[in-house]
Amino acid sequence: MTSSNGILSAFALVFAITLPHVHGQPFAPAPAPVSDGTSIDQGIAYLLMILALVLTYIIHTNDTPLSLS
């Protein structure tokens, strides 16, 4: 009787583990990566701001006199 209980328990365990996988549905595919362009626009804006800072620095360093005496 104990061996039949062990076999029944083992069968029930295997059945309980495999049954949900039989009826499971496949995973939905991941959505395709989409760029709405905001990151590109932000990158261009940062580059233009850096360019403006560099030009401002160059213009103002050439505008000031080197000696005050």
Sequence and secondary structure as in RCSB ss.txt:
>XXXX:A:sequence
MTSSNGILSAFALVFAITLPHVHGQPFAPAPAPVSDGTSIDQGIAYLLMILALVLTYIIHTNDTPLSLS
>XXXX:A:secstr
 HHHHHHHHHHHHHHHHHHHHHS             SHHHHHHHHHHHHHHHHHHHHHHHHHHS S   
